[in-house]
């Protein structure tokens, strides 16, 4: 169960989940073209700007989540049940994102759609943080030559913390809604503050 081949299969499976999720994002846009009737392209695109925007945002979000997971996998040389189940939970959040994107297109800034979308991203980020902590704390998971000092948990913690704040603000204040995600632009200054308050060991 914990062989190198098993790890390769796990990573391949997770990569496939991400690829399928990204593909599912674009399928509703193809359906829009099928239902265009006599409208010209400019009219169709104008009528579906919200859907196009949701697609673009979700593509970037899934890509960033995959990149964060990819960085973790670069540290990993083995796996255990905890790592496996956290990875599968992370994959579940990726699979839910195309649905959350369609909810945005259908319901806009409805409070529940904001909670579902930002909540899904927050859960995925929290699981990425959990994976980072697992690899840092368990030498048996790390590749040869990778030490705990090589694994920086702060970026993942900060991203998750900002997403939790974005979730609370986006749901509590309807006028804020998805604009709360702009808090992620504060990642770098917040990371610097955290490093000053808590130097890496």
HUBELWO-V483048 format. One record per residue. N is the residue number from 0. RES is the residue in one letter. SS is DSSP state (h for helix, s for strand, l for the rest). PSI is psi in degrees with one decimal (none if undefined). NEAR is the number of other ideal C-beta (glycine too) atoms within 8 Angstrom. Layout:
[[N RES SS PSI NEAR] [N RES SS PSI NEAR]]
//
This chain:
[[0 X l -30.0 3] [1 X l 28.0 7] [2 X l 166.4 6] [3 X h -37.4 7] [4 X h -39.4 6] [5 X h -40.9 10] [6 X h -42.7 13] [7 X h -41.2 8] [8 X h -39.7 8] [9 X h -47.9 11] [10 X h -41.3 9] [11 X h -42.1 8] [12 X h -45.6 9] [13 X h -39.9 12] [14 X h -38.6 9] [15 X h -38.9 8] [16 X h -44.5 11] [17 X h -44.7 12] [18 X h -42.1 8] [19 X h -40.6 9] [20 X h -42.9 13] [21 X h -39.1 11] [22 X h -41.0 8] [23 X h -27.2 8] [24 X h -37.7 14] [25 X h -17.7 9] [26 X h -42.5 8] [27 X h -29.7 11] [28 X h -34.5 11] [29 X h -38.2 8] [30 X h -34.0 8] [31 X h -42.8 11] [32 X h -35.3 8] [33 X h -26.3 6] [34 X l 17.6 6] [35 X l -22.8 8] [36 X l -128.1 4] [37 X l 3.7 3] [38 X l 146.8 7] [39 X l 172.3 5] [40 X h -42.0 5] [41 X h -41.2 6] [42 X h -43.4 8] [43 X h -46.2 12] [44 X h -40.6 9] [45 X h -36.9 7] [46 X h -16.8 7] [47 X l 30.8 11] [48 X h -40.5 8] [49 X h -41.1 9] [50 X h -40.0 11] [51 X h -41.3 10] [52 X h -41.3 8] [53 X h -39.1 12] [54 X h -48.9 13] [55 X h -44.1 8] [56 X h -45.4 9] [57 X h -33.7 13] [58 X h -47.5 10] [59 X h -42.8 8] [60 X h -48.7 10] [61 X h -39.7 14] [62 X h -42.9 9] [63 X h -40.1 8] [64 X h -39.6 16] [65 X h -42.6 11] [66 X h -41.0 8] [67 X h -42.0 12] [68 X h -38.7 12] [69 X h -41.0 8] [70 X h -39.8 8] [71 X h -45.7 12] [72 X h -30.7 8] [73 X h -22.5 7] [74 X h -14.9 12] [75 X s 135.2 13] [76 X l -8.3 9] [77 X l 175.2 10] [78 X l 162.1 11] [79 X l 176.1 10] [80 X h -39.3 5] [81 X h -45.8 7] [82 X h -42.5 13] [83 X h -48.4 10] [84 X h -34.7 8] [85 X h -38.6 12] [86 X h -41.9 12] [87 X h -37.8 8] [88 X h -40.4 9] [89 X h -42.6 15] [90 X h -37.4 11] [91 X h -42.5 8] [92 X h -34.9 14] [93 X h -40.5 14] [94 X h -33.4 10] [95 X h -25.0 9] [96 X h -41.7 16] [97 X h -38.0 11] [98 X h -45.2 7] [99 X h -36.0 13] [100 X h -42.2 14] [101 X h -32.4 10] [102 X h -41.3 11] [103 X h -47.3 13] [104 X h -35.0 10] [105 X h -36.9 7] [106 X h -0.8 7] [107 X l -130.1 7] [108 X l 23.7 8] [109 X l 139.9 7] [110 X h -39.9 8] [111 X h -35.1 7] [112 X h -35.7 14] [113 X h -44.3 13] [114 X h -42.2 11] [115 X h -45.7 10] [116 X h -55.8 13] [117 X h -33.5 16] [118 X h -39.5 9] [119 X h -44.9 12] [120 X h -40.5 14] [121 X h -42.9 13] [122 X h -41.9 9] [123 X h -42.7 13] [124 X h -40.1 14] [125 X h -38.6 9] [126 X h -35.2 12] [127 X h -40.6 16] [128 X h -42.6 13] [129 X h -41.0 9] [130 X h -42.2 14] [131 X h -44.2 12] [132 X h -41.3 9] [133 X h -48.3 12] [134 X h -35.3 14] [135 X h -38.4 9] [136 X h -17.2 6] [137 X l 99.5 9] [138 X h -28.2 5] [139 X h -18.5 6] [140 X h -20.5 13] [141 X s 149.3 15] [142 X l 156.8 8] [143 X l 132.1 5] [144 X l -7.7 4] [145 X l 123.1 9] [146 X l 168.6 7] [147 X h -34.3 9] [148 X h -22.3 6] [149 X h -14.2 7] [150 X l 111.1 12] [151 X l 114.8 6] [152 X l -21.8 10] [153 X h -46.8 11] [154 X h -41.8 9] [155 X h -41.3 12] [156 X h -43.1 10] [157 X h -45.7 12] [158 X h -43.9 14] [159 X h -41.5 13] [160 X h -43.3 9] [161 X h -35.8 13] [162 X h -38.2 14] [163 X h -44.8 9] [164 X h -42.4 10] [165 X h -39.8 14] [166 X h -46.2 13] [167 X h -48.2 8] [168 X h -42.7 11] [169 X h -34.7 16] [170 X h -39.7 10] [171 X h -31.6 6] [172 X l 97.9 8] [173 X l -31.7 6] [174 X l -24.4 4] [175 X l -46.1 9] [176 X h -122.2 10] [177 X h -13.3 10] [178 X h -18.7 7] [179 X h -24.9 13] [180 X h -17.9 10] [181 X h -14.0 6] [182 X h -25.1 11] [183 X h -21.1 10] [184 X h -12.7 5] [185 X h 3.3 8] [186 X h -49.3 11] [187 X h -51.7 6] [188 X h -35.7 7] [189 X h -40.0 11] [190 X h -43.3 11] [191 X h -40.4 8] [192 X h -41.7 8] [193 X h -39.3 11] [194 X h -36.6 10] [195 X h -38.2 7] [196 X h -29.0 5] [197 X l 83.3 7] [198 X l 145.0 5] [199 X l 143.6 7] [200 X l none 4]]
//
